[in-house]
Amino acid sequence: MKNIIIAAGYATRLGELTKNFPKPLLKIGQRSILERMLDDIDTIADIDEHVIISNHKFAHHFEAWKQEMNGKYKKPITIIDDGTESNETRLGAVCDLLFALDKLNIDDDIMVSAADNILFFSFQEFVDFARQKGTSCIMCHEQPSTEKLQRTGVVELDANGRVLGMEEKPQVPKSHWAVPPFYIYLKQDLPLVRNSVANGCGKDAPGNLAHYMVEHATMHAWPMSAGRFDIGSLDTYKEACEKFG
């Protein structure tokens, strides 16, 4: 299984902090956001490579970081440069994933994550769930706030965790199950992934692909066993430094 981290965004909401530096490499205490994720994922036996997708503007920062990490992680790290240099010309998360799949000729199970969260659980649980179900999977968590549900993906599940439907930013949410940006797509479903954009899938957010896959393949959702902290703005970054640094 390949661990694919989508880190090609420009994090414009963090202002000057990320004007010339990638958000995933911002430090929370002594470790970057990205390192906090890889410290966990690198221990998973199924994972045999970490693929970090960057834009061209920040790719050299990731290459320098990779050199600094030399010997820290057991699994090899590959940095992919998507060639874009501005927020206006970005490919979008789904196209970035497809770019990496084609460039590396990946034909394996993949775990796909956004690189701007601090997590309080292990991805091992997610991988174990996907192995148990034998299908591609998404994560979910209970979100009691209707206002917050209206700003994210929302899924309906049956009693066995199978995804019955998914809506992006619904005005009237059909459940309280929100979807964070963490996914496992099995090798058997990669043809669907590769052809998703050509068949009308949205390009910008990783949730666009999840929505598309729910409509075209059997998917299950793993209820997160603990929380996460989403670093999406300057205020939340400062809060993360205070709480977890």
C-alpha positions as CSV (number, residue, x, y, z in Angstrom):
1,M,0.0,0.0,0.0
2,K,1.3,3.5,-1.0
3,N,0.8,6.3,1.5
4,I,-0.1,9.4,-0.6
5,I,-0.1,12.8,1.0
6,I,-1.7,15.6,-1.0
7,A,0.3,18.7,-0.1
8,A,0.2,20.8,-3.3
9,G,-2.1,23.5,-2.0
10,Y,-1.0,27.1,-1.3
11,A,-2.7,27.6,2.1
12,T,-3.7,31.2,1.4
13,R,-5.7,31.5,4.6
14,L,-2.5,31.4,6.6
15,G,-1.3,34.6,5.0
16,E,2.4,35.5,5.2
17,L,3.2,32.3,7.1
18,T,2.7,30.2,4.0
19,K,3.3,32.7,1.3
20,N,6.6,31.1,0.6
21,F,6.5,28.0,2.7
22,P,4.3,24.9,2.7
23,K,1.8,24.4,5.5
24,P,2.5,20.7,6.1
25,L,6.1,21.6,7.1
26,L,5.1,24.2,9.7
27,K,6.3,23.2,13.1
28,I,4.0,22.3,16.0
29,G,6.5,22.2,18.8
30,Q,9.5,20.2,17.6
31,R,7.9,18.4,14.8
32,S,6.1,19.5,11.6
33,I,2.5,18.7,10.8
34,L,3.7,16.3,8.2
35,E,6.1,14.5,10.5
36,R,3.4,14.0,13.1
37,M,1.4,12.1,10.4
38,L,4.4,10.1,9.1
39,D,5.6,9.1,12.6
40,D,2.4,7.0,12.8
41,I,1.9,5.9,9.2
42,D,5.5,4.7,8.8
43,T,4.9,2.0,11.5
44,I,2.2,0.3,9.5
45,A,3.5,-2.9,7.9
46,D,1.2,-2.6,4.8
47,I,2.7,0.8,3.8
48,D,5.8,0.4,1.6
49,E,6.3,4.0,0.4
50,H,5.4,7.6,1.3
51,V,4.5,9.8,-1.7
52,I,4.3,13.5,-1.0
53,I,2.6,15.6,-3.8
54,S,3.8,19.2,-3.8
55,N,3.4,22.2,-6.1
56,H,6.5,23.5,-8.0
57,K,6.8,26.6,-5.8
58,F,7.2,24.6,-2.6
59,A,8.8,21.4,-4.0
60,H,12.3,22.4,-3.0
61,H,11.2,22.8,0.6
62,F,10.0,19.2,0.6
63,E,13.2,18.0,-1.0
64,A,15.2,19.8,1.7
65,W,13.0,18.3,4.4
66,K,13.5,14.9,2.9
67,Q,17.2,15.2,3.2
68,E,16.8,16.3,6.9
69,M,14.7,13.2,7.5
70,N,17.3,10.9,6.0
71,G,17.2,7.7,8.1
72,K,14.3,8.7,10.3
73,Y,11.7,6.7,8.4
74,K,11.8,3.0,7.4
75,K,9.8,3.5,4.2
76,P,11.2,5.5,1.3
77,I,9.9,9.0,0.6
78,T,9.1,10.2,-2.9
79,I,8.4,13.9,-3.6
80,I,6.2,14.7,-6.7
81,D,6.3,18.2,-8.2
82,D,3.0,18.9,-10.0
83,G,4.5,21.9,-11.9
84,T,2.1,24.6,-10.7
85,E,3.3,27.9,-9.2
86,S,0.2,29.7,-7.9
87,N,-3.1,29.2,-6.3
88,E,-4.8,30.3,-9.5
89,T,-3.1,27.6,-11.6
90,R,-3.3,24.8,-9.1
91,L,-4.4,21.4,-10.4
92,G,-6.8,20.6,-7.5
93,A,-6.4,17.7,-5.1
94,V,-8.0,15.1,-7.4
95,C,-5.9,16.0,-10.4
96,D,-2.8,16.0,-8.2
97,L,-3.6,12.4,-7.1
98,L,-4.1,11.3,-10.7
99,F,-0.8,13.1,-11.7
100,A,1.1,11.1,-9.1
101,L,-0.6,7.8,-10.0
102,D,0.4,8.2,-13.6
103,K,3.9,9.6,-13.0
104,L,4.8,6.7,-10.7
105,N,2.7,4.2,-12.5
106,I,1.1,3.1,-9.2
107,D,-0.8,-0.1,-9.4
108,D,-1.4,-0.8,-5.7
109,D,-3.7,-0.1,-2.8
110,I,-3.4,3.6,-1.8
111,M,-4.1,5.5,1.3
112,V,-4.8,9.2,0.5
113,S,-4.6,12.0,3.1
114,A,-4.6,15.7,3.4
115,A,-1.5,17.0,5.2
116,D,-3.1,19.6,7.5
117,N,-4.4,17.6,10.5
118,I,-3.1,16.5,13.9
119,L,-4.6,13.1,14.6
120,F,-5.4,11.4,17.9
121,F,-5.7,7.9,16.6
122,S,-3.5,5.5,14.5
123,F,-4.0,5.0,10.8
124,Q,-3.4,1.3,11.6
125,E,-7.0,1.1,12.7
126,F,-8.2,2.5,9.4
127,V,-6.0,0.0,7.4
128,D,-7.3,-2.9,9.5
129,F,-10.9,-1.8,8.9
130,A,-10.3,-1.7,5.1
131,R,-8.7,-5.2,5.2
132,Q,-11.7,-6.5,7.1
133,K,-14.2,-5.1,4.7
134,G,-12.3,-5.8,1.6
135,T,-13.5,-2.6,-0.1
136,S,-12.3,0.9,-0.6
137,C,-13.0,3.0,2.5
138,I,-13.5,6.5,3.9
139,M,-13.4,7.8,7.4
140,C,-16.3,9.5,9.2
141,H,-17.0,11.1,12.6
142,E,-20.2,12.2,14.3
143,Q,-20.8,15.9,13.9
144,P,-23.7,17.3,15.9
145,S,-23.6,20.8,14.4
146,T,-25.8,21.2,11.4
147,E,-23.9,24.4,10.5
148,K,-20.6,22.4,10.3
149,L,-22.2,19.6,8.4
150,Q,-23.3,22.1,5.8
151,R,-19.6,22.8,5.1
152,T,-18.3,19.3,4.6
153,G,-19.1,15.9,3.1
154,V,-21.9,13.9,4.8
155,V,-22.6,10.2,4.4
156,E,-25.5,7.8,5.1
157,L,-24.5,4.4,6.4
158,D,-26.2,1.1,6.9
159,A,-25.7,-1.0,10.1
160,N,-22.5,-2.6,8.7
161,G,-20.8,0.7,7.8
162,R,-21.5,0.5,4.1
163,V,-21.9,3.9,2.5
164,L,-25.4,4.3,1.1
165,G,-24.9,7.9,-0.2
166,M,-22.7,11.0,0.2
167,E,-23.5,14.7,-0.2
168,E,-21.0,17.6,-0.3
169,K,-22.1,20.6,1.8
170,P,-25.8,19.6,2.0
171,Q,-28.2,22.3,3.1
172,V,-30.3,19.6,4.8
173,P,-27.9,16.9,6.0
174,K,-29.3,13.4,6.0
175,S,-27.1,12.2,8.9
176,H,-24.6,13.4,11.4
177,W,-21.7,11.5,9.8
178,A,-19.1,14.0,8.5
179,V,-16.2,12.9,6.3
180,P,-12.6,14.0,7.0
181,P,-10.0,13.9,4.2
182,F,-8.6,10.4,4.7
183,Y,-9.3,7.6,2.3
184,I,-8.2,4.1,1.2
185,Y,-8.7,3.1,-2.4
186,L,-8.0,-0.5,-3.2
187,K,-6.1,-1.6,-6.3
188,Q,-9.3,-3.1,-7.7
189,D,-10.9,0.4,-7.8
190,L,-7.9,2.3,-9.3
191,P,-9.4,2.2,-12.8
192,L,-12.4,4.1,-11.4
193,V,-10.1,6.6,-9.7
194,R,-8.0,7.1,-12.9
195,N,-11.0,7.8,-15.0
196,S,-12.9,9.9,-12.4
197,V,-12.2,13.4,-13.7
198,A,-12.8,12.3,-17.3
199,N,-16.2,11.1,-16.2
200,G,-17.2,14.3,-14.4
201,C,-15.7,14.1,-11.0
202,G,-14.8,17.5,-9.4
203,K,-11.1,18.4,-9.3
204,D,-10.6,20.7,-6.4
205,A,-11.2,18.8,-3.1
206,P,-10.3,15.2,-2.2
207,G,-13.9,14.8,-1.1
208,N,-15.0,15.2,-4.7
209,L,-13.3,11.9,-5.5
210,A,-14.8,10.2,-2.5
211,H,-18.3,11.4,-3.6
212,Y,-17.7,10.0,-7.1
213,M,-16.4,6.7,-5.8
214,V,-19.4,6.2,-3.5
215,E,-21.6,6.4,-6.6
216,H,-19.5,3.9,-8.6
217,A,-18.1,1.3,-6.1
218,T,-18.9,-0.4,-2.8
219,M,-17.5,1.7,0.0
220,H,-17.4,1.4,3.8
221,A,-16.8,4.1,6.3
222,W,-14.7,3.7,9.5
223,P,-15.9,5.8,12.4
224,M,-12.8,7.6,13.8
225,S,-11.9,6.2,17.2
226,A,-10.6,9.6,18.4
227,G,-10.6,13.1,17.3
228,R,-8.5,15.3,15.0
229,F,-7.4,19.0,14.9
230,D,-7.8,20.6,11.5
231,I,-5.3,23.4,10.8
232,G,-7.0,25.5,8.3
233,S,-6.3,29.1,9.3
234,L,-3.8,31.3,11.1
235,D,-5.9,31.1,14.3
236,T,-6.1,27.3,14.3
237,Y,-2.4,27.0,13.7
238,K,-1.7,29.3,16.6
239,E,-4.2,27.3,18.7
240,A,-2.5,24.0,17.7
241,C,0.9,25.4,18.8
242,E,-0.5,26.4,22.1
243,K,-2.3,23.1,22.7
244,F,0.1,20.5,21.2
245,G,3.4,22.3,20.8
